[in-house]
Amino acid sequence: MFSPSKPSAAANNTIDDSASVNNDKTTFGQSCLARLWTFIVNHPKSIAAIILLISTILFLTVNVNGHWDFALPLRGKKLLALMVVGYAIGVSTLLFQTLTHNPILTPSLLGFDSLYVLLQSLLVFFLGAISFTSINPLAKFTLEIVLMFGASLLLFKLLFSKSRQDLTRLILVGVIFGVLFRSLSAIARLINPDDFVVVQSASYAQFNTVNPQLLGISIVICAISALFIWRWRYQCDVLMLGKSQAINLGINYQRLAFGLLTVIAVLVATATSLVGPVTFFGLLVCALTNRIARHMYHSERLILVSLVAMICLVLGQTIFEQLLGMAGYYRSSLNWRVAWYS
C-alpha cells in the first residue's frame, strides 16, 4: 500500500501566496466600491449634474445621422423646454410640500390643470376648432397665465388673509374647484363632440410644438422666480419646523406663505401654459429627491429637485423618441419581435 505523498513546502507557499493575492484583490475591489458609494452618497448634486450632462448629450446626438444643422436647433429648443418645465414643476411641488408639511401633495390640487383644460374647452367651444388652431400663440399664452395666476391670487386673497390662515381649507376649496372645472369642461365637450379631438390634444403635455418666443418668456419668468426662491431658502428651512415654531423664531408667516403661494402659482401657470398639464410629475421627482438628498436643507434640495426633474424629462424623452420610436413599450416590443422572427 502506497501512502499519499504530502505536498511540498514550495507548493504550500505558492498556494498561500495566491490566496493572499486573491484576498488583496477582493479587499481592494471592496474598498473601491465603498469609496465610490460614499462619494455618490455624499455628492448627490454632482452625480445628478453628470447624469444630466450625459442625458443632454444623448438627447442632442442620438440618431442625428449627419443632419446637424437641422437637428441641433430643433432638439435644442425642445431641450430648453424640457429643462424649464422640469425646474418649474419640481421646485413648485417642493415648495408646496414645504408649505403644507405633507410630502404627498402637489399644486395640481389647487385646480391649475383643470382650469387649463376648461379654458381650452371654452376656447374651442366658442371659437371653433379651426379658429382655435389659428390663435396667436403669444396672446393665448398670456391669457392662460393671466387667468390661472389671477384665479389663484383671488383664491389666496379670499382664503388666506390675516384673520384666516388655514391651508387645509385652501386646499379643500382648490380640490372642489378642480372637480367643478373638470365637470364644466366635460359638459362643453359633450355639447360639441366634433371638437373633442382638438380639446383632447390640447389637454396633454406637448414638447414638440414649443414656440421659441414663449420659451424665452418662460425662461425669464423662471429666472426671476429663482431669485426670490433662493432668498427664501433659509426661511423655508425654518418653516419646515411648523407654523408655530416658525412664528416663534421670527418668521413673518403670512408674508412668506403668501409669497410662496404666489411663486408656486406663477411657476405652475408658466409650465402649464408652455407645454400643457404635467400631472403628478412633481410628486415623483420630489419623492426621488427626498430619498437621495443628504439632508432636508432647501439650499441642496432646490438644486437637486431641479436636476432630478430635468433628468427624468430629458432622459425619458430620449428613450421614448430614439429607443422606442415614439410608439410606446408594447408597440415597440411587437415591432422588435416581428423584425426578429422575420
N, C-alpha and C positions, 0 to 999 in steps of 0.2 A: 504494500500500500504506500502510495506516494502522498506525502502531506503537501498541502498547498503552500506555494512559496510566498513569503512575506514581501510586501513592497519595499523597495529600497529607500534609503533616506533622501536621495535626489528626487525620486518620484513624489515623495511626500512634500518636499519643499516646493516642487512645481505646482502641485495641487493647491497648496496653501497660498502661493503667490497669485495664481489665477483667481482663487476665491476672494482674496483681498482686493485684487484689481476690480472684480465684478462688484464687490461691496462699495469700493470707492466710486465707481461709475454710477451705481444706484444712488448713493448718497449725494453725489454731485448733481445728478438729474433732479432729485427731490428738492435739493436746496435751490436750484434754478427755478423750478416750478413754484416753490414757496415765495421766492423773491418776486417772480412775475405776478403771482396772485396778490402779493402785498402791494406791489406798485399799482395794479389795477384797482384794488380796493381803496387805496389812499389817493388816487388821482382819477376820479371818475370823469371830471371835466376834460382832462387831456385825452383820455380814451375815447370819450364821445366826440371830441373835436376831430380826432384821427379817423374815426369811423365815418363821420360826416364828410370829411375830405375825400375819403375813398368812394363813398356813395356819390358825391358830386362828380368825381372823375368818371365813374362808371356811367352815370346818367348822361354826361355830355359826350362820351366817346363810343359807347357800345353801339355796334351796327351802323356806324356812320358811312362806311364804305367810300370814303374819299370826298363826299359832298359836304365839306366843312363850311363853305360859305353860306350854305342854306341851313345846315343842321344846327350850327352853333348859335346863331341869333334866335332860332325858333326854340331850341331847348334851353337857352339862357333865359329867355323871357319866362318860360314855364318854370324853370328852377327858382327864379326870384319869387314867383307867385307861390310856389310850394313853401319857401322859407318864410315869406310874410305871413301866410296862413298858419304855419306851424308855430311861429312866435306868438301871433295874436291869440290863437286858441289855447295854446299851452299856458301862457302867462295869465290870461284872463281866468282860466279854470283854477290855477294855483291860487291866485288872489281871492277868488270867490270861496274856495275851500278854507283859506286862512280866515276870512271874514266870518264865515258861518261855523267854523270849528267842526266841519264834517267832511271827511275825505271821499264821500260818495256822491257829492252834489256837483252840478255843473251849471253854468249860467243859462243853459238852454231851458232850465226850469222856469225862468222868468218870461218865457214865451217869445224869445227873439226869432227862433226858427219858424214858429207857427205864424208870427206876424209877417215874416218874409214871404212865406208861401201864400198867405192871404193876399198880400199886396200883388204878387204875380197873378193870382187868380182873378182879382178885381181888374187889373190892367188888361188881361186877356178878355175878360167878360165885357168890359165897356169899349175897348178899342178894337177887339178882334185879333185873330192870330197874325194876320198879315201886318197890321199896323203895329202890333206888339214887337215883332221882329225888326221893325224899321225905326224903333225909338232911338234917339240919340243916347249912346251908352253913358256919356258923362252926365246928362240930365237924369237918366234912370238911376245911376249910381248915387248921385246927390240926393235924389228923392228918397231912395231906400235908406241911406244913412240918416238923413234928417228925420224921417218918420220913425225909425227904430230908436234913435237916440232921444228924440222928443218924447216918445211914448214912455220910454224907460225913465227919463228925467221927471216927467209928470208923476209917474208911479212912485219914484223915490221921494218927491216933494210931499205927496199926499200921505204916504205910509211910513216915512222915516223922518219925521220932524223932530224938533227938540222934545216935545211932550211925549211922542211915541217913537221909541227906538227898538221896534220889535222886528227882527229879521225873519222870524218864523212866519209872522203874518204877511210880510212882504213876499216870501217865497210861496206861501199858500195862494195869495192873490195872483202871483205870476203863473202858477200852475193852472188856476181857474181860467185866466185869460188865454193861456195856451190852448186849453181844451175848446174854449169859445172860438178862437181864431181858426183852429183846425175844422171845427164844425161848419163855420161860415164858408171856408174855402171849399169844403166838400159840397155844400149846397150850391155854390157858384159853379162848380164843375158839373153838377148834375143838371143844372138849368141848361147848360150848353155843352153837351158831351163831345161835340165835334172838336172843341179846343182843348180837350183833356190831354192830348199828347203833348201839346205845347207847354201846358202848365206842368205836366209831369217832368218834362225835360228840364224845365227851369227850377224844379224843386230839389235837384240834386247838385252836388258839387261838381264843377266842370273846370278842369285846369288847362284844357286845350284851347279855349277861346277867351283868353285873358287880354283885355285891351291894355296896351303899354301906357297910355295916358292915365288910366285908372290905377295901374300898378304903381306909377310914380307917386300919385296922390296917397295911396295906401302906405307906401314906404315912408313918406313924410309924416303921416299920422302916427305910424308905429314908432318912429324915431322920437317924436315929441312925447308920446306916452311913456317911452322908455326912460326919458329924463325924469319925469315925475315919479315913476315907479322906483327907480334907483335911489331917489332921495328918501323914499318912504321905507326902504328895506329894513332899517333898524326898528322903526315903529311897528312894522309888520311882525318882527320877531317878538316884540313885547305884546302885541295883540294876540298872539297865539297862547298867551298865558290865561286869557279870558277877559271879558269886558270889565269886570270889577277890578281885577288886578291891573289892567292897563290904565284905567282911570286913576287908581291909587298911585301909580308910578308916573303920573303927569301927562298921559296921552290925552289929547283932545279927541275923544272917541267919535263925537258927532262929526267933526270936520274930517277926520281920517276915513271913517266909514263912508261918508258921502263922496269923498274924493276917490276912494277905491271903487265904489259902485259906478261912478261916472267913467273912470278909465276902463272898467270892465265892459260897460255898455258901448263905449267907443270902439274898443278892440273887437268885440263880437260883431257889432254892426259893420265894421270895416271888412272883416273876413267874410261875413255872410254876403255882403253886397258885392264883394270881389269875385268869389267863386261859387257861392251858394252855401246852404247849411251843411255843416260837418258834424253829424250827430254823434255824441259820446266819444269823440276822438280825444278831447281834453281829459276825460276821465281816465282813459287808457294811459296817456303819456304821464299824467300826474302820479298814477299808481306805480309806473315804472321808475319815475324819478324818486319817489319816496322810498322805493326798495333799494336803489343803488346809491343814494346820497349818504355821505358820511354823517351828516348832522342835519338839523332842521332849520339852519340859518338861511334866510332868504338871499343873502349875498351869494350863496352857492346854488340854491335850488332854482332861483330865477334863471340863471345861466344854463343850468343843467336841463331844466324842463324845455327850454327853447331848443337846445341841441338835440334832445331826445325826440321832440316833435318833428324837427326838421329831418332827422334820420329816418323816422318812420314814414314820412311822406315821400322823401326823395328816393330812399331805397325801395319802398313799396311800389312807387310809380315806375321805377326802373325794372323791377321784376315783372310787374303787370304788363308793361309795354313791350319790353325786349324779350323776356323769357317766355311769358305766356301769350304774347301777341295780342293783348287786349281782348282775350277770349274767355278768361276765367279758367279755373283749375280743371273742371270736368271736361269742357270742350277741348282744352289743350291736351289733356291726357288721352282723350279719344283720338285726336289727330296723331299723337305720337304712336299710339298702338296701331292705327291704320297704316301709318308710314312704316312701322317696324315689320308688320306681317306682310306688307306688300313688297 
